[in-house]
């Protein structure tokens, strides 16, 4: 048998076995989501520079680069977008995605998630994090399960809309951890019941 037909057969097999998007559970994050350092100082600082003279015994602190964060929230508070120099984060309130205590996507969910999918395409990203959160009502164990199920549902919808096998999804349910508002009020609990989708910024 000549080598050429064999090569053609192998190529066909590769095309037919195209991989699905990778989904990875982020099981042991070392820091809360969104607090990771994203930039380092672009230049070395010379402590002996005459313009940086300090009193005897004084030392310079380690240089830091702080992210500039732009936050835009719609009038209803149902959707929030945060942009830094490194990442884009969309936060969708659970009420616009799911019925109470449910992980089944509702009627508004597809259009909301389609907006996120379009931005992911624009940024040409290959890693997307989908994190679910709840308020502190009910047991922590139930919140952990529900938040993960909701994150899974959003990830599945995103993957279907994107149809990009090269994208890796990191999916986790944080339950009541990392609240962004006061759980002692219903308005605060509503903000805490959310799904966040974060991905690196690669385009301006």
N, C-alpha and C positions, 0 to 999 in steps of 0.2 A: 504494500500500500504506500502510495506517495505521501510525503509530509503535508502537502497542501490541503487535501481533504480533511486530515486530522485537525489542522489548525482551524479550519472553518467550523468544524464540529464543536471544538472547544469554545470558540467565540460565541456560537449560538447558545451553548449551554450557559455561558456567563450572562448573556442578555436575558434569558428566560428566568434566571435565578437572581434577578436584581434585588438588592437588600431592601428591607423595610426600614422606616425611621427607627433609630435606636432610642429606647426608653431606659433611663437609668434612675433608680431610686437613690436619692441623696440621703443616705441613712445616718450619717454622723457629721453634720456641718460643724465646723470649729467655731464659727462666729454667726451671729444672727444674719438673716438674709439682708442684703443691701448695705452692710457695714464693712464689707471687705475693702482693703486698700486697693485703689484702682490706678494710682499714679505714683511715680517716684520723682524726686528732685531732678530736673534736667541737667544741672551743672554741679560740679564739685565746689564746695565752699572751703576756701583757704582760711583757717583760723588765724594765720599770721598776717593776713591782709591788713595794712595800716588803717584802712577805712573801717575795719571791724574791731578796733581796739576796745578791750574791756578792762575794768578794774582788775588789779592783780588778783589772781585766784579765780577769776570768772571764766566760764566756759560757754561756748556757743551750743545751743540746743540743736538736735538733729533737724536738718531742714525738712519741711513737709510741703507737699502740694495738696491743696484742698480742692475738692470737686465743687464746681459751680452747679447748683441744682435749680432747674426750672420746673415748677409744678403748675399744671393746668387741670382744673376740675370743672366738670359740666355743672350747670345751674342746679340740677337735682342732687348732685353729689353721688350719682350712680357710677360714674367713671372718672378716674384720675390718671393723668399721665405725668410721669416724672422723667426729665431728661438731665443727665449729667454728661461730662465730657467723655465718659466711658460706656455708659449703659442707657437703655431705654426701659422703663417699667410702666406697664399698664396695670391698674388695679380696678377690678370690676366688683361691685357690691353683689353679694350672693342673691339678693332679692331680684335683680334683673336677669339672673342666670337660672335660678332654681326656685321651685316651690319650697315652702317651709319644711325643713328636715329631710330634704330630698337631694339626690345627686343626679337627677334626670334634668337635662337642659331644657329650658322653656322656650317659648316662641321668640322672645327677643334675643336669645343667646347667639344664634347664628350670625346675625348682622353685626352684633358687637364684636364677636370673635373674628369676623371677616376683616374688620378694621385693623385688628392686631396683626392678622396674617399678612395684610398688605404692607404694613410697616416692616415686618420681618423680611419680606421679599426685598423691600427697598434697601434694607441694611445688609443684605446678602450674608446674614449670619448663619452659622452652622451649629450653634449651641443655644438652646432655649430652656429657661427654667420656669416651671409652672408650680407655684406654691399655693396651697389652700390654707385658710385660717377661719376660725370660728370665734364666737364670743365665749364668755365663761359660764354660761348657763348650762345646766346638765353636767354629766360626768366628763372628766378630762378624757377618759378612754373613748367615749362616744364622739367627742369633738375631734380626737385624733383620726378616728376611722372616717367620719363624715368629711373632714377637710381633705383627706387623701382621695376619697372617692370623687369629690368635686374637682380636685386637681386633675385626676385621671380623665374625667369627662371633658374638661376643657382641652387637655392635651390631645385626646382622641379627635375632637372636632378640629383643632388646629392642624393636626397631622393630615386629616382628610382634605382640608382646604388647601394646604400647602403642597401636598403630594411631592415632597422633597426627601428622598431617602437618605441624603447626606446630612440631614439635621439630626442632632442628638438632643433628646429631651431629658432634662433632669426634673423629676417629679417628686414632690413631698407634701405631706399634710402636717402642718404644725399645730393644729388644734387651736387652743386658746393662747399659745405662746405668741410673743411679739405683738401685743395690741397696739393700735395706732390712735386709739381714743379711749375715753373713760367708760369702762364696763358697768359703771353704776347707773348709767342712763340708757334709755332705749336708743337715743340718737347715737351715742357712743358705741353701743353694741352693734348697731346696724353698720357702722363704718368698719368694725372689726370683722364682721362676717364678709369675707372677700376672697377672691382668687387673684393672685398677682402673676403676671407674665413678664419676665425680664430677659433681655438679650443684649449682647454687646453692640455698641454703636460703631459702625464701620463706614458710614457715609454721613456727609454733612447735611 
